[in-house]
Amino acid sequence: MPEALLKSFDKDIEAIHAAYVSASTPREKAMKILSHFFLRIWTRLYLESGQKLTLAPPQFAIGTYEGKMNWVLNETYDFKALSQIQLGTKYGKRHVLVAEVYAVKGDDKARLSFALEEEEVRGRPVFVNYLLHEGSVKDFKLEEHATGLRLALEPWLQTILTKADKPLWEFCKSQLECVGV
């Protein structure tokens, strides 16, 4: 099943037509494209594996599902104010795929990363972030973010399908850059 999901992933990326996304700022456009990207991943994982991950903001707040993997973004949603999208679940420990837009010295950046629950400090979980891709919002290209995720897709799918944390945690720790707690 992971092979079929991997092939479907590429088709889902091709179906997102960034040129047709209307937005008043590059930041808004990046968040709309990333929202569509996350909606398609959420749907694909649910339809093909039966695993329903949690999406924040909720899927039906940011889009309307029209069937057959087709989503229409909710144009009344304030994508300009949206700074982060999360897709994840918890088996032993919680893991979250995170897309975020943030400013560094006046330049908006878009980042895709995994936040993995590592341990607890004072009774609260501590998450460590592992970078998949980061780039300027002005030059945002979904394909670059998708390529970053594609490298981690197989261990992530193994974690989802087996409900075991080990494949994703080992991959992130050995292959990705740790970018903070």
Beta strands, then each sheet from edge to edge (+ up, - down):
strand 1: 54-56
strand 2: 63-65
strand 3: 71-73
strand 4: 84-90
strand 5: 94-104
strand 6: 107-121
strand 7: 124-136
strand 8: 177-180
sheet 1: 1+ 4- 5+ 6- 7+ 8-
sheet 2: 2+ 3-
end
